[in-house]
Amino acid sequence: MKIAVLGAMPEEIKPLLEKLQTKKIKYANNTFYLTNYKNHEIIIAYSKIGKVNSSLSATIMIEKFKAEILLFTGVAGALDENLKIGDMFYAKSLVQHDVDLTAFGHPFGYISESEHFYFADKNLIKIAENTAKKLDIKLHSGIIASGDQFISDEDKKNWIKKEFNADVVEMEGASVACVCSSLNIPFFILRAISDEAGKKAEFDFEKFVIESAEKSAIFVLKMIENI
């Protein structure tokens, strides 16, 4: 099977590149890393930050490199106060928190002729849960809200949490989910918590991003062993 593994930043795929022998291909102002692992063909890349970049990279991995499933690895900010730095979280569903067509009577996050919430693949979720059980790792799950903003403001954090009943906030997941849904590609979005999205989130992010990113990436590699 051809499996895409996508992150947003170099730190989010570095643990994979350190463990795997890869071939580089330059395309569309980005680098894609190809390798074989556990009888699968793996395509690895980081998209660069934001919804546009992640949409482009996900599309390329599917259309050019023919990925059959997509796994996203990375870090995120916690909206749920029960989530702590270092916790592992996967999306059951995702929404774009920065979309606003309320002037036309639509709810926040809704785009006409598109899905409001995108739902991760149930089989990949099952594989993740089984992987976590084998590794004795606790996985949290719920709703991820994505937008082109790094959230470090308590009022904004609380608004996103209340408006979408979201547990986690980041900048790429929902756009990747949109691409995969449109192209009928099963997807799974995994995030390790790097900050708590409110006041001083930028300082926690800088401190914990590498450690959290590594936890997420290594877990995705273990998932692949069970696919």
C-alpha positions in Angstrom: 0.0 0.0 0.0 1.1 3.6 -0.7 0.9 5.6 2.5 1.4 9.4 2.8 2.8 10.7 6.0 2.4 14.5 6.2 3.5 17.1 8.8 3.5 20.8 8.7 7.0 21.6 10.0 10.4 20.0 9.6 10.3 19.0 13.3 7.2 16.9 12.7 8.8 14.5 10.2 12.5 14.7 11.3 12.1 11.6 13.6 10.9 9.6 10.6 13.7 10.7 8.3 16.2 9.8 11.0 14.9 6.2 11.2 14.3 5.6 7.5 16.5 5.5 4.3 14.7 7.8 1.8 15.0 9.1 -1.7 14.3 12.8 -2.2 12.2 14.2 -5.0 11.8 18.0 -5.4 8.4 19.1 -6.7 6.2 22.2 -6.4 8.7 24.1 -4.2 8.8 21.2 -1.7 10.7 18.0 -1.0 9.1 14.6 -0.9 10.8 11.6 0.7 10.2 8.1 -0.6 10.9 4.9 1.1 9.7 1.4 1.8 8.7 0.2 5.3 6.9 -3.0 6.4 5.9 -3.9 2.8 4.5 -0.4 2.2 5.6 2.4 0.0 5.8 5.6 2.1 5.7 9.2 0.9 6.8 11.6 3.6 6.7 15.4 3.5 6.2 18.5 5.6 3.9 21.0 3.9 4.9 24.2 5.6 2.5 25.9 8.0 -1.1 26.7 7.1 -4.2 25.5 5.3 -3.1 26.4 1.8 0.3 24.8 2.0 -1.1 21.6 3.7 -3.9 21.3 1.0 -1.3 21.6 -1.8 1.0 19.0 -0.3 -1.8 16.5 0.5 -3.1 16.9 -3.1 0.4 16.2 -4.5 0.9 13.2 -2.3 -2.4 11.7 -3.6 -2.4 12.8 -7.2 1.3 12.7 -8.1 2.6 10.0 -5.8 -0.6 8.0 -5.7 -1.0 7.7 -1.9 -3.9 5.4 -1.0 -4.2 6.7 2.6 -2.9 9.7 4.4 -1.6 10.0 8.0 -0.9 13.4 9.5 1.5 13.8 12.3 2.3 16.9 14.3 1.6 19.1 17.3 -1.4 21.2 18.4 -2.7 23.4 21.1 -5.2 22.2 23.7 -8.6 23.8 24.2 -9.8 21.1 26.6 -8.4 21.9 30.0 -8.1 18.1 30.6 -5.5 17.8 27.9 -1.9 18.4 29.0 1.4 19.0 27.1 2.6 15.7 25.7 -0.8 14.1 25.5 -1.6 12.3 22.2 -4.8 13.3 20.5 -6.5 12.2 17.2 -9.4 13.8 15.4 -12.7 12.0 15.1 -13.8 15.1 13.2 -12.4 18.4 12.0 -13.7 21.9 11.2 -12.3 25.2 9.9 -12.7 27.7 12.7 -11.7 30.7 10.7 -14.4 30.4 7.9 -17.1 33.1 8.4 -20.1 33.2 6.0 -22.5 34.1 8.8 -23.5 37.2 6.8 -25.4 34.7 4.5 -27.0 32.8 7.4 -24.5 30.0 7.6 -22.8 28.8 10.9 -19.2 29.6 11.5 -16.9 27.1 9.7 -19.4 26.3 7.0 -18.6 26.7 3.3 -21.4 26.2 0.7 -21.2 22.9 -1.3 -18.7 21.6 1.2 -18.8 19.6 4.4 -19.0 21.5 7.7 -17.2 18.8 9.6 -14.9 16.1 8.1 -14.7 12.7 9.7 -11.6 10.6 10.0 -11.5 7.0 8.7 -13.0 4.6 11.2 -10.7 1.7 10.2 -7.6 3.9 10.7 -9.0 5.0 14.1 -9.3 1.4 15.0 -5.7 0.7 14.0 -4.6 3.6 16.1 -6.5 2.5 19.1 -5.1 -1.0 18.8 -1.6 0.4 18.4 -2.0 2.5 21.5 -3.2 -0.5 23.5 -0.1 -2.5 22.4 2.2 0.3 23.4 0.3 1.1 26.6 -0.3 4.7 25.4 -3.4 6.7 26.2 -5.0 8.3 23.2 -7.4 11.2 23.5 -9.9 12.0 20.7 -12.5 14.5 19.7 -12.9 17.6 17.5 -10.0 19.5 16.0 -10.5 23.1 14.8 -8.1 24.3 12.2 -7.4 27.9 11.0 -4.6 30.1 9.7 -3.9 31.5 13.1 -1.7 30.5 16.0 -4.0 30.7 19.0 -2.4 32.4 22.0 -5.3 34.5 23.2 -7.7 33.3 26.0 -10.8 34.9 24.5 -10.1 33.4 21.0 -9.4 30.1 22.6 -12.6 30.1 24.5 -14.6 31.2 21.5 -13.3 28.3 19.3 -14.0 25.8 22.1 -17.5 27.0 22.7 -18.5 27.6 19.0 -17.3 24.2 17.7 -17.2 22.1 20.9 -13.6 21.6 19.9 -10.9 20.0 22.0 -7.8 20.9 20.1 -6.7 23.8 17.7 -4.1 23.8 15.0 -3.5 25.1 11.4 -3.7 22.3 8.9 -5.9 19.3 9.8 -9.2 20.3 8.4 -7.8 21.4 5.1 -6.0 18.1 4.7 -9.3 16.4 5.7 -11.1 18.4 3.0 -8.6 17.2 0.3 -8.8 13.6 1.4 -12.6 13.6 1.6 -12.9 15.2 -1.9 -10.5 12.6 -3.4 -12.0 9.6 -1.4 -8.7 8.9 0.5 -8.9 7.6 4.0 -7.2 9.9 6.5 -6.1 10.0 10.1 -4.9 13.2 11.9 -2.7 12.7 15.0 -1.5 15.6 17.2 0.7 15.7 20.3 -0.2 18.6 22.6 2.6 21.2 22.6 0.8 24.1 24.3 -2.5 25.1 25.8 -3.5 27.6 23.1 -4.1 30.5 25.5 -1.9 33.1 27.2 1.9 32.3 26.7 1.1 29.5 24.3 4.0 30.7 22.0 6.5 30.1 24.8 5.2 26.6 25.6 5.2 25.8 21.9 8.9 26.7 21.5 9.8 24.7 24.5 7.9 21.5 23.8 7.4 21.3 20.0 10.3 19.0 19.3 9.5 16.5 22.1 5.8 16.5 21.2 6.4 16.2 17.5 8.7 13.2 18.1 6.0 11.4 20.1 3.5 11.9 17.3 5.8 10.8 14.5 7.0 7.6 16.2 3.4 6.6 17.0 2.5 7.0 13.3 5.4 4.8 12.4 4.1 2.2 14.8 0.6 2.5 13.2 2.1 1.8 9.8 3.4 -1.5 11.2 -0.2 -2.5 11.9 -1.7 -1.5 8.5 
